[in-house]
Amino acid sequence: MNYGEIKKTDIANGDGVRVSLFVSGCRVRCAGCFNALTWDFSYGREFTEETEAEILDALSPEYIAGLTVLGGEPFEPENQRALAPFLERVKKAYPRKTVWCYTGYTLEKDILPADGKCRTEVTGRMLGCIDTLVDGPFIQEQRDITLKFRGSRNQRILSAPFERTERREGDD
């Protein structure tokens, strides 16, 4: 897996001050995407053990609320296979910090079903580490800059466990 950027103090992509990992590779390719460079799976740098250590170190300050994974597309099968074990390491090292994940896929249609377009053998492991999932493609015609933590009205902020699809309190 490659990644495009690591932001070590991000306040735009989840509650509190966060470390954000922008992975590379996206087949959703939303029109108007703010990060279209990351559609290419080979964009950026290789995600290595050194990258993991850098992120784990960046998560250590008490003022850091957690990790956000976005992209590109974290739920592309290629990315899940690298992210699932990494997110497990994050949750083991920092059990009180939250993990947010942004996906252009839809939970019920693409991620949860056994035949979902991005379901893999590690999807459950990855979902088990995520506290908050922002799902749905960015739709330019539904763009709304007044929304907290999302770009278009169709996108949802979902709280674990993900068998349900309840919105978080205060997200409307």
C-alpha angles and dihedrals in degrees: 000000000000129000132206102206147350116213110197097192110032122160098171102069107057143338117323128346109330144179108238127202116198107201123202126240129059132176094179092071100184116208107249094022111171091216106038092147088074094060088088110085090213095051118120127354135333115266103237140167086268090055090051091050091049091053093045089052092048089053093056102086113096092232091062108096095195150285129309121198118199137135144102092353122314092194096060103119093241091054096044091059091058097036100049096066091038093052089049088055090049093051091047093049096041110023093166095053119088130235118215122188130191120207135175088210123089118244099224097039106035110017112033104042117086087234095043114137093246101031113127138166089271101044092099092051091051094047089049090063097046119092098181127025123192105199139184134060121283106256112199093206089057095046111142120176091193092069118102115237097350138076106215135034095244093062117098133208106219129187126215135291092064100200083089125051103212119154118237116257113272096015097118 
